[in-house]
């Protein structure tokens, strides 16, 4: 009896946990794609002009089947199989695809470049999503009454500024409210669309894919333009994959298949039925689905939903930044953990400020969601295209999927992605240039930092003194060995660090115990604690420690030293000094690195977060030794 009760309690707890993950996925994963009905249908007809039964059915059919092919088939069923120990996202996928390259340097370079471009495009999407989402929600005020028109931009800016200001408090502050609000949102939009469908059920014929095919074949030029707006319905699909590590595959799939997808279809087809019988509703078909008395509450709910959608994208930008820093694609930045329970809840002050300035400038520059719709899409479709290519490389090269199976499948996905991408390229002059500029700037920064770090590694290796030769050269009485432990951080623990040589040159002494410490970032999200430490004991009380971290881990050197006790290698912090080299980088005349890129790299190196703060080293135990290196 007691056992039965315990089993029931355990089953109930497991059910609640799964239910909580599904609701959480609704609040974080589906915020962006869930608020797309605010502007997608209106933008489609803005682009193609005329309203007719054929055009309405064609638009709805394209939206419905785009959601099925891109989101359901590609991401939910196929792409989410490419998980990096449970984690997803473009950089995690890039790390997986690099395994397929093996020792092929050229292939690795191409894969790495594709990953960096995809990550850069993600930032372009991260700038536009908050702007178009919040602005489109606030524009509902002018549907309620024209008196609010002058206040749309100020209210939007205030909401966005408030959103970015609360980032430092962490998503945990409002995280508990995200899921329930989005549940209410999806129920409301499903009901609004469902009521209109009941009035005009004949609109459901647009579920037939032949309507989309006929529309594209009858007018290929107009169809390509329309695809540039239809893609707005699938923006946010990358979030399904990027947030996989937070909620797991099953909750995300369940939330989409049983709740989000049906709710979106009901609302889109409800808007189509309304436009078909009231063409004047094209002004704002989403809000005009609602009765007059419900429009103000709907604006409030939509604003809350779009803030949540924006929050998810901003959090994704923070997570992407942390991964880029760990992989060595960006310089060290201040990363603040805002939750003691959830490792994924972080705040990156510099990224937050840059996003705020860019988003507000975007709103004030484009002034309406219709104008922003032209800028939206290029970054999203570019990222989706690269995701398809990297997934193919991983599925075939690592998971050994048959080419007879994988090529037709991913070839189909790639054709769809490229159609959407080229359709959005037609909107470059209308605003599509903006995300491309953002992505180009981010790519230049990441590629320059990576190239500069590789160049520094090459220069440090040239003429470097092998550690074992140095140890052999030490005499029993020279240099003088003093009590204590000296820890030197180095990128290569087989070569004597410059900081050690400088200390020996100026102080003429060595610590009784010398430890060379190297940090290595693995292509997995979290390094196992039992595999994190790799200790090598050498002659004359020299030792090397290699710390293995995942790309989602935050390095903490004192904590790692404390774990050395497990391997019977103890440290007394009060008797340990950390020697950190502080090199001044100057531009030289070496070839292969343009002067302006050298200047950019030097600027980033001089302004990045101090190693002492980043690695959590106690400041009162640090000795910094300067030097100069020319690149």
FIGUMI-447532 format. One record per residue: residue in one letter; x, y, z of N, C-alpha, C in turn. Coordinates in pm, whole numbers, plus 50000, padded with zeros to 5 digits. Layout:
// FIGUMI-447532
AXYZXYZXYZ/...
END
This chain:
// FIGUMI-447532
X500834988050000500005000050000500875012650000/X501855012550095502745024150104503555025749977/X503985014149921504755014449796503915020049682/X502645016149678501735021049574501565036049582/X501425041049707501275055549726502535062849682/X503695057249718504965063449678505105063849526/X504695052749461504765052349315503835062749253/X502645064349313501695074349262502255088349278/X502895090849394503475104149418504595106849317/X505435096549295506535098049199506005100549058/X504985093049020504395094748886503785108548872/X503105113248980502495126548975503555137348962/X504655135849039505745145649032506375145848893/X506545133948834507125133248699506195139748597/X504885137548613503925143648521503965158848532/X504015163748657504065178348676505355184248620/X506455176848635507725181748581507655182648429/X507115172148363506975172548217506035183648175/X504925185148249503965195648218504615209348232/X505425210848339506105223648360507065226948248/X507775216648196508705219048086507965223147959/X506795217147935506005220847816505545235347828/X505045239147946504605252947966505785262447957/X506935258448014508125266848003508565268647859/X508475257947779508825258947638507915268847565/X506635268847604505715278447543506145292747573/X506685295047693507045308547732508345313547674/X509275304447649510595308647602510805305447455/X510525293047417510845288547281509925294747177/X508635295647209507655299147106507175313647111/X507875321947186507465335947193507545342947058/X508655340746986508865347546858507885342646752/X507875329546728506995324146624505525325646663/X505255326046794503875327246841503275340946822/X504105351146810503605364746788503655368846641/X504075359746554504115362846410502755366346350/X501615360746398500325364646340500005379546352/X500725386646438500495400946452500755408546322/X501695403746243502105411546126502235403545997/X502255390346002502575382445883501545383845771/X500265381645802499235382045698499155396045637/X499195406245721499125419945670500305422845577/X501505418245616502685420545533502595413145400/X502005401245402501845393645277501035401345174/X499925407045218499075414245123499605428245092/X500435433645182501125446145149502055443845031/X502665431945025503645429144920502995425544786/X501865418144790501275413644662500135422644615/X499625431244704498605440844661497195435444663/X496685430744550495265427544533494795416444627/X493515417944671492865407744754491805400844669/X491945387744656490985379744580490915365944645/X489885358044614489815344544671491075336344641/X491615337944518492805330444481494025334744563/X494165348044580495335352844655495235349444803/X494025350444860493845347045001494165332345025/X493605323744942493865309344958495335306044932/X495935312944835497345310644807498235314644923/X497955326344983498745331045098498615321445215/X497365317745249497145308845363497775295145340/X497685290045219498265277045189499785277445204/X500405288345155501855289745168502265290745314/X501515298245394501835299545537501725285945606/X500605278945581500365266145648501445255945613/X501775254945485502735244745445504175248845475/X504435261745486505755266245533505955262445678/X504915264345759504985260245899505215245145910/X504545237545824504705222945830506105218545786/X506555223645669507825219045613509005224245696/X509035237345721510195243445786510245240145935/X509115242046004509145240246150508935225646188/X507805219946144507485206346188508445195946132/X508575195646001509385185245937510875187545957/X511335199645923512775202045927513315202946070/X512775212246150513345214446283512865204246387/X511545202946402511015194446509511375179846489/X511295174946366511515160646342512965157346307/X513625165746225514955162046174516095169146247/X516125182446243517275189846294517515187346443/X516435185646520516605183646664517255170246697/X517495161946597518265149646619519765152746630/X520165164346581521575168346588521795175946718/X521855168546828522045175146958523455172847008/X524045183347061525395182747116525275180247266/X525125167447303524905163547442523705171047500/X522655171847421521425178347467521305192847430/X522395199247387522375213447352522205215147201/X521585226447162521415229547021521895243646992/X521595248546871522045261846832523125260946726/X523345271846656524235271946540525685268946578/X526175274146692527555271446731527725257246783/X526715252246854526775238246899526765228846778/X525945231946679525905223946557527205225146480/X527795236946480529065239046412530155230146474/X530125229146606531105220546674530905205846634/X529655201746620529375188046576529855185746433/X529585195246345529965193846204531485193446188/X532205200546276533675200646267534265186646290/X533535178146362534015164446383534095156846252/X533205160346159533215153446029534435157245946/X535015169045972536165173645893537415165745926/X537515160946050538715153446089539955162046075/X540955156746003542205164145984542225172145855/X541105172445787541015180145663540905195045697/X542005202045690542055216045732541155224845648/X541125222245518540305230545430538815228945461/X538385216445482536985213945516536645220245650/X537545219145747537315225145878537175240245868/X538015246345783537945260945765536605265145706/X536135257545605534845260745544533695259145643/X533725248345722532665246045821532695256945927/X533895260445973534025270846075533525284246023/X533865287545900533415300145840531895300545830/X531315289245787529845288545778529215290645916/X529795284446019529265286046154529345300446202/X530465307046175530615321046216529615330146144/X529395327446015528405335445941527015333245998/X526685320646029525385317746088525195324546222/X526235324346305526165331146435526005346146416/X526725351846320526615366246293525205369946248/X524615361646162523245364146117522255363146233/X522555354446330521695353246447521605366546522/X522725373546532522715386546599521885396646519/X521945395746386521105404546304519635402246331/X519255389646347517885386146382517545391146522/X518515390246614518295394646752518025409346765/X518515417246671518255431746674516845434746624/X516395427846519515125431246456513925425546533/X514055413646590512915407246655512265415746763/X513015421246861512355429646961511685441846900/X512315447746799511765459846738510425457046669/X510385447146580509165444546503508075438646592/X508435430346689507435423946773506705434146860/X507465442046935506845451847026506125462746948/X506725467546839506095478046761504785473346701/X504735461146649503495456046589502405454446694/X502775450946817501775449646924501205463246963/X502085473046978501625486447019500805493046910/X501045489446785500265495146674498795491546683/X498465481946767497045478846787496275490446847/X496985499746910496305511346968495605519746862/X496195520946744495575529146640494355522446579/X494255509046596493055502146551491905505346645/X492235506346775491205509546873490695523846854/X491615533246836491235547246812492425554746752/X492185563046652493285570646589493965580546684/X493335583346798493905592946892495255588346946/X495515575246942496755569846998497905569546899/X497655573146774498705572346671499995579646710/X499925592146763501175599246798501965592646910/X501315583746985501975577847102502575564147075/X502395558846954502855545346924504375544046938/X505125552946874506585552046882507105554647024/X506625565047095507115567047233506825555147324/X505625549547313505285538147399506185526247365/X506435523947236507295512947194508705514547250/X509245526647239510605529147288510675527147440/X509655532047511509625530447658509605515647695/X508775507647626508705493447656510035486447628/X510675490047517511945483747483513045487547581/X513095500347618514115504647714513915497547848/X512655496647891512355489648016512765475048008/X512505468847892512865454847873514355452647888/X515165461347827516605459647836517155463447973/X516495472748041516965476748174516795465648277/X515755457348262515525446848361516345434348332/X517125434448225517915422548192518915419048302/X519425429248370520425426748473519855418848590/X518525419048605517895411548714517685396948676/X517815393848548517725380048504516315375848468/X516235366048380514915361248337514185353848448/X514905350048554514235343248665513195352248731/X513405365548722512485375048785511075373848730/X510985371848599509665371048536509425357748468/X510395348648482510305335948413509075327748449/X508645328448576507485320648618506205325148549/X506195337548500504995342848437504975340448286/X506145337148228506245335948083505295325248028/X505415313048083504615301948032503125304448038/X502565307848157501125310148167500615321148075/X501385331848058500955342747970500885337747825/X501895329947785501885324947648500805314447627/X500505306647731499375297347721498095305147695/X497895315947772496715324447751496735330547611/X497895334847566498025340947433497595331247324/X498105318947327497765309247223496295305347228/X495735304647348494305301547359493475312747298/X493855325247328493105336747277493185337547125/X494385336347068494485337746922493805326046851/X493825314246914493115302846855491615305146856/X491095310546965489655313246974489225324146877/X490045334846865489705345746773489635340546629/X490615332446592490605326946456489525316546438/X489305308246541488295297646531486895302946512/X486565313946580485235320046565485005324446421/X486005330446359485875335246221485785323446124/X486525312646154486465300746068485075294446074/X484465294246193483115288746206482125296646121/X482345309746115481455318146033481665315545885/X482905312845845483225311045702484095298645687/X483555286645708484355274445706484975271045571/X484465277145465485015274045332486475278145319/X486985286545411488375290845404489325278945425/X488825268145484489685256545513490145249345386/X489575252545272490045246345147491495250245120/X491935261345181493315265945159494345256645222/X493905246845299494835236945351495385228145240/X494725228045126495195220445011496465226944955/X497585219744949498845225644900498785229944754/X497785225144679497685229144539497475244044523/X496815250444622496605264844614497925272444617/X498855268144700500155274844704500935272344576/X500865260044525501595256844401501025264744284/X499695265444274499065273044165499445287644172/X499475293244294499795307544308501215310244261/X502155301544299503555303644261503765301544112/X503095291544054503265288543911502605299243824/X501425304043867500695313843787501455327043776/X502155330843883502885343543882504175341943962/X505225336243899506465333443972507085345844036/X507045357243964507625369544018506895374044143/X505555374444136504775378444251504885368144363/X505005355344324505145344744423506445345844502/X507535349544432508815351144499508755362744598/X508095373644557507925384944648507115380744770/X506065372744747505215368344857505995359644955/X506895351244904507685342744993508515350945091/X508895362945050509655371845138508855376245258/X507525375945247506655379345360506205366945434/X505975356045361505535343545424506565338645526/X507835341445500508885336845591508705342645731/X507975353745743507735359545875506985349745964/X506235340545904505475330845982506375320446048/X507575318445995508455308046050509645313946124/X509695327146140510765333046219510635328046362/X511735324746420511705318846553511865303846550/X511905297946430512085283446420513435279246477/X514455287946462515775284746516515735283246668/X514765290146733514655289246879514315275246924/X513585267746841513275253946875514555246046898/X515515248546813516775241346819517715247446922/X517785260746925518725267547014518395265147161/X517095264047195516685262447334516455247947373/X516915238847290516705224647317517315220347450/X518465226147484519125222347607518405226647732/X517565237047721516855241947839515665233247875/X514985227647775513725220547801513715206047754/X514605202247665514605188747613513765187647487/X514015176847413513355175047284511855172647299/X511465163547388510065159447397509125170947435/X509435178947539508535190147572508375200147457/X509485202947385509405212447274508545206747162/X508725194047133507925187747027506445187247065/X506165183447189504765182747232504105196447228/X504805206647277504235220147278503895224747137/X504765221347040504515225546902503365217646839/X503435204546845502475196246772501065196946829/X500955197946961499625197047024499035210547064/X499825221247056499305233847106499615245647013/X500895248146989501285260146914500865259246768/X501215248546700500895247046558499395248246531/X498525241046604497085242746581496595256846609/X497115263246715496665276846748497045286646638/X498265285246584498695294246477497855292246351/X497595279646314496785276946196495385282946210/X494775281346326493435286946349493445302046333/X494455308646388494485323246379494755327946237/X495705321746169496005325846031494795323845940/X494125312645953492965310145868491785318945908/X491695322546035490675332046077490895345746016/X492165350246013492485363045948492155362445799/X492475351045735492175349545593490685350145565/X489875343545650488415343945633487885358045649/X488445365545744488005379345766488335388145646/X489545386845592489945394945476489115391445354/X488825378645337488075374245220486685380345216/X486055382245332484695387445338484645402145378/X485755407545430485835421845461487215426845420/X487415429645291488755433745244489325445845318/X488425454545372488915466245445489635462245574/X489445449845620490115445145742491605443345721/X492065444845596493485443345567494335453645642/X493705464345690494415474645767495155468245884/X494505459245954495145451646062494265439646095/X494355429046016493425417746031493515410746166/X494675411246230494795404446359493885411046463/X494015424046480493225430846583491755431846544/X491475432346415490085433346373489345420146386/X490055409246416489375396746450488625398146582/X489125407046668488555408346802487385418146801/X486395416046885485315425846900485845438746960/X485115449746942485585462846987485965462847135/X485145456647219485375457247363486645449747407/X487135440947320488285432747358489605437947302/X489585448747224490815452947156491865458747252/X491425466547349492395471847446493035460647528/X492255451247584492895440047653493805431847561/X493425430647433494235423047338495565430047313/X495555443447307496805450947291497725448447410/X497155448347530497955445947650498545431847648/X497705422047614498175408247607499225406647497/X498995412847382499965411947271501285418447309/X501215429647381502445436347424503235427447519/X502515420947611503185411647703503815400047627/X503085394747529503595383447451504825387347369/X504805399347313505955403647232507165406847319/X506915411747440508035413847532508675400447567/X507835390347587508345376847615509125371547495/X508585373747375509275369447253510635376347242/X510655389147273511905396747267512885391847373/X512345388847492513195383747600513905370947559/X513175362147492513765349447449514915351747352/X514745361247258515795364047161517005370547228/X516745379647321517845386347393518635376247475/X517905367347545518585356947622519405347947531/X518865345247411519605337247314520885344047270/X520835357447256522045364847219523095364047329/X522635364547456523575363147567524225349347565/X523405339047545523915325347542524885323347426/X524535328747309525405327847193526755334747221/X526705346047289527925353447320528835345247412/X528225339047513529035330847604529705319347528/X528965312847439529545301947361530685307147274/X530485318847212531515324547123532775327947201/X532615333047324533785336147408534535323347442/X533795312847480534425300347519535145293747401/X534575295047282535195289147163536365297547111/X536535309647165537615318347120537255326646999/X535955328846975535525337046862535295351546903/X535225354247032535055367747083535995369647202/X536415381947229537265384247346536495382047475/X537215380747585536565378647714535655390447747/X534435387347789533445397447825532925394547965/X532435404848031531835402748162530515395148146/X530425383648210529225375248204528735373148346/X527515377948373526955377448508525895366548513/X526035357448608525025347048628523935352648719/X522705352448670521595358748742520755348848820/X521125336148817520365326048890521325315748947/X521115311849073521945301749135521515287749095/X520275286449043519745273349006519925270348859/X519685280348771519685278148626520965283548565/X521825274648512523095278848455522925287248329/X521795285448261521575292448135521145306848150/X520825311048272520345324748293521535333748321/X521915341348219523085349948231522755363848176/X523635373348208523485387048162524845391848115/X524905397147992526145402347935525955417347912/X526475425748002526195440247997526515446847863/X527685443947805528055450747680527115446847566/X526775434247557525865429847451524485435947472/X524045436847596522745442747627522695457347583/X523755464847610523795479047571523805480647420/X524605472547351524675473447205523315470147143/X522655459647193521335456047141520325467047166/X520345472947285519405483747317519545495347220/X520765500047199520995511247108520545507746967/X520885495646921520535491646785519025490246767/X518345484446866516895482346855516145495646856/X516515504646946515845517746952516085525546823/X517325525146772517625531946646516805526046532/X516605512946535515825506146432514365510746435/X513785511646554512395515946568512225530346520/X513115539046564513015553146526513325555246378/X514145546546321514495548046180513425542846086/X512835531146117511845524946028510405529146062/X510115532046190508885538646235507615530346226/X507605518946161506395510646155506795496146134/X505905487146177506205472846161506185468746014/X505395475845930505385472745787506755475345726/X507375486645763508705489645713509735479745767/X509575475945894510495466345952510345452545889/X509125449545842508895436645778509805434545659/X510145445645590511055444645476512475441345521/X512835445745643514175443045695514285429145756/X513135423745793513105410845863513115399445761/X513855389245785513795377445701515145373045646/X515975382645604517255378845544518135371645645/X518245377345766519075371145869518535357445907/X517205356545922516585343945963516815333145858/X516535336245732516665326145626518135322545602/X519035332145621520455329045609520905319045714/X520465321245838520805311845946520205298145920/X518945297945872518295285145844519025277545735/X519495284445633520225277945524521515271745574/X522255279145656523515273945710523265262145804/X522185262945882521825251845970521595239145890/X520895240345777520655228745692521955222645642/X522875231045596524145226045542524975219245652/X525085225645768525865219845878525235206745928/X523905206445932523225194245976523495182745879/X523505185645749523815175345649525225170045670/X526175179245692527565175045714527655166045836/X526965169545944527015161646066526305148246050/X525095148645994524315136345981525035126045894/X525625130645784526305121245695527715118045743/X528455128445784529855126445819530095119945953/X529205122346050529405117046185528415105946217/X527125108546194526115098346223526005087846113/X526695090346000526775080745890525415077845825/X524595088445812523365086745736523725084045589/X522965075645525523215072445384522965084745297/X523825086445196523635097645102522325096145024/X521935083544998520695081344925519485086345004/X519655087345133518565091945220518725106745256/X519945110345294520165123845345520195134545236/X520765131445119520845141545014519475146144964/X518545137144930517215142044888516495149744999/X516625144945123515935151545234516475165545258/X517785166645277518375179745304518415188245178/X518475181845062518375189644938517035196644927/X515965189744967514635195844968514585207545066/X515125205345187515155216245286515955228045233/X517075225145167517945235845118517255243845008/X516515237244920515765244344815514765253944878/X514035249144980513055257745048513745269545114/X514855266845185515595277545253516095287945153/X516645283345042517195292644943516095300744875/X514945294644852513815302244796513435313744889/X513345310745018513035321145116514145331745121/X515395327045115516525336245124516565345845005/X516435340344884516485348944765515265358044758/X514115353244808512935361844813513175373944902/X513885371945010514185383145100515315391945048/X516165386444962517215394644902516635405644814/X515385403644765514735413944685514405426344767/X514445424944900514055436044988515255443145049/X516415441444989517615447745045517485462845049/X517035468844939516925483444934515865488845030/X514845480745059513755485345146514075484045294/X515215478645327515575477045468516305464145497/X516325454945399517005442345421518505443845439/X519025455545404520465457945422520855458445569/X519905462045656520255464345796520775451745865/X520025440545863520565428445928521835423345864/X521985425845731523215421645665524405429845714/X524185442745737525245451245791525625446745932/X524595443946014524855439146150525635426146147/X525185416746063525855403846053527295405346002/X527495414345905528835416445851529775421845958/X529285431346038530105437046144530465426446248/X529475418346286529725407846386530715397546331/X530555393846203531475384246143532895389646139/X533035402246103534375408446099535015407846238/X534235411146340534755411046477535185396946516/X534325386946492534635373246534535805367446455/X535795369346323536875363646241538215370546270/X538165383746296539395391046329539955386246462/X539085384346559539575379846690540175365746680/X539515357146606540035343546592541375343646517/X541455351446409542695352046332543825357946416/X543515368246495544525374446580545035364946687/X544135357146746544545347646849545445336746790/X545095332146670545935322146605547325327646575/X547355340446533548635346946505549485348246632/X548855351746742549585352846869550135339246910/X549345328746893549805315346928551015311446845/X550985314746715552115311846628553375319146675/X553215331946709554365339946751554945334946883/X554045330946975554535326047104555245312647089/X554795304746990555425291646970556795292946905/X556995303546825558275305546757559345308946860/X560355300846867561435303546961561085300247104/X559945293847126559555290247261560475279547319/X560765280647448561665271147513560865259147562/X561165247047513560435235147559560555233647710/X559455230147773559415229347919560395218947972/X560435207147909561295196547960562775200347951/X563165207647845564555212247833564875222347944/X563905230847974564105240948079564295234048214/X563475223848242563575216848370564935209948383/X565405203948276566725197148277567835207048308/X567695219448259568755229448276568835235048417/X567825232648499567835238048636568855230448722/X569605237948800570595232048890569995230549030/X570545221749113570025219949249570075232749332/X571085241149306571235253149387570895266049310/X570605264749183570275276549103569115273249009/X568145282249000567955294049085567445290149223/X567395299949309566915297749445565435294149442/X565045283449514563635279249521563065284049655/X562005291749649561395297449769560105290149802/X559695290949928558515283749975557245288849904/X556345279549871555065283149811554865276849675/X553715279849617553325274449486553095286049389/X553655285049270553445294949165552635288549052/X551505294649019550655289648912550755299248793/X551155294148679551275302248558550195297648459/X549355306848415548365303548312549025304748175/X548805294848091549455294447961548575287147861/X548715290647734547945283947629548595270847586/X549895269147619550625257047579551505252747696/X551115242047762551885237947880553085229247847/X553465228647720554685221847681555825231647657/X555495244647665556475255247643556515264047768/X557685268947802557835277347921557115290647897/X556195294747985555475307447968556425319347981/X556145329847905556965341847914556935347748054/X555795346648122555685352148257556675345348352/X556895332448334557855325148418559275329948390/X559605331448261560935336148225561175350348274/X560165359048264560325372948312560525373148463/X559775364948533559915364448678561305359548718/X561775349248649563095343948679564185354048647/X563995361248538564995371248496565115382648596/X563945387548645563965399348731564115396048878/X563545384848923563565381849067564605371249105/X565135364149005566195354249028565765342849119/X564465340149129563985329249215562855321749144/X562655309449194561525301449148560795296149271/X559505294449259558735288749370559135274149390/X558945269249513559255255449544558475245749457/X557195249449427556365241349339555835250249227/X556035245949103555615253848987554545246048911/X553435252848882552315246548812551985254748687/X551965248148573551535254448448550105250048420/X549215259748407547795256448392547285260748255/X546605251548188546025254148056544535251248061/X543745260048000542305257947990541955254047847/X541195243347835540815238447702539305237447694/X538705243747594537255243247574536905231947479/X536085222447527535685211147445534465214847360/X534165206347261533005208947176531745202447232/X531655201947364530465197147434529985208247527/X528705208547562528205219747642528775220447783/X528895208847850529385208747988530395197648006/X531565201148058532575191148085532285183748214/X532435170648213532185162748333533225165848440/X532815166748566533725170248674534845159948689/X534515147248665535525136848681536545137148568/X536225143548456537135144248343537695158348323/X537395167248415537795181248398539285183148420/X539885175548510541285177548547542195167248480/X543295172148429544325163448374545665168448428/X546245160948519547465165248590548655156848543/X549745163848518550975157048477552105161548571/X552775152248636553845155248730555195153648661/X556005164048666557315163948602558415164248709/X559655164348663560785164748756560885178448823/X561615178648936561985190849007560775199049050/X559715191549086558495197449142557805206849043/X557845203348915557075210248812555855201648778/X554755208148752553505201048723552715208848618/X551945201648541551025208248446549605203648477/X548675212848466547255209848485546505214648361/X545735205948302544855209748190543415208848238/X542715219948229541315220448271540435219548147/X539515210148147538615208248034537225213648069/X536775223247991535455229148012534605227447886/X533295227047906532375227347794532135241647751/X531555243347631531355257047581530245264447654/X529505257647742528505264447823528975266547967/X530195262147999530705263148135531385276548159/X531395280748286532105292848325533375288648399/X534565291448344535815287248410535945293548549/X536445285648643536675290448778537925283248830/X539065290248824540345283848857540445279849004/X540085288349101540155283949242539325271449269/X538135270649209537305258749228537975246449167/X538625248349052539315237048988540485232249073/X541205241749134542325237849220541845230249342/X540675234249393540115227049508539785212649471/X539385210349345539045196849301540285188049282/X541465194349281542685186549267542915177349386/X542255180249498542415171649615541985157349585/X541005156049496540525142649461541665134349403/X542605141049336543725134249273544995135549359/X544795138449489545875139149587546925149749549/X546435160749499547315171849462546685184549521/X547135188249641546455198649717547115212249702/X546265222449716546725236349710546255243649836/X547145251449893546785260650000546765274549939/X545575280349930545415292849856546295303949912/X546495304250043547295314850104548785313250074/X549185301650025550585299349988550755298249837/X549705301949763549735300749617549685314549553/X550575317049458550575329549381550265326249235/X549425334649176549045332849035549795343248951/X550605338548859551375347548773550635348848640/X550265361048607549495363648486550295373048396/X550515368848274551215377548180550285387848120/X550705400248120549915410948058550745416547943/X550445411547825551215415647707550615427847641/X551485436847600551055448147520551245444347373/X550145444247299550195440047159550365452447072/X551315452046983551555463446893551535458546749/X551165467446659551085463946517552485463946456/X552785453146387554075452046320553905452446169/X554905447646098554885447945952554675434045891/X554235424745973554035411145923552905410845821/X553025401945724552035400945617550945390845655/X549855391045579548785381545601547715386345697/X547885398445748546905403945842546825418945815/X545735423245752545605437245712545745446545832/X546255458445804546555467945913545305471545992/X544175473745921542975477945994542455466546082/X542675454046040542265442846123543205441346242/X544485444446222545405444546336544975454846440/X544585466646391544155477246483542885473146558/X541955466546487540735461846551541055451246656/X541935441946622542295431446717542975437346841/X543875446746820544565453146933543575460447022/X542615467346960541585474447039540785464647124/X540365453447064539595443547140540435437347251/X541705434747221542575428747323542785438147441/X542855451147413543095460847520541845463947602/X540675461147546539425464547616538685452347670/X539205440247647538495428347693538595427147845/X537725418847900537685416748044539005410848093/X539465415748205540715410948263540625396048294/X541715388848268541745374448293541475371148439/X541885379948529541705377648672540215376648705/X539425385648649537985385448673537325373748602/X537705371448478537045361148398537235347348459/X538455344448508538745331248563538535330448713/X537995341148772537655341448915538875339549005/X540015345048963541225343849043541195354549153/X541495350949279541515361049387542545371949356/X542135384649348543065395449310544265396749403/X544085393549531545185395349626546235384249617/X546015374549527547005363849509547635364549370/X547475375749300547905376849160549145385449149/X550085380949065551255388949027551225390248876/X551165402548827551105404948683552485408948632/X552865402948521554145405748458553915410548315/X554445422048282554205428048152555185423448047/X554805426047923555655422747810555075429047685/X555745427447573555265433147447555435422947337/X554425422247250554485413047138553995420147013/X554655417946903554335424846777553665415146681/X552495419346627551805410746530551815417246392/
END
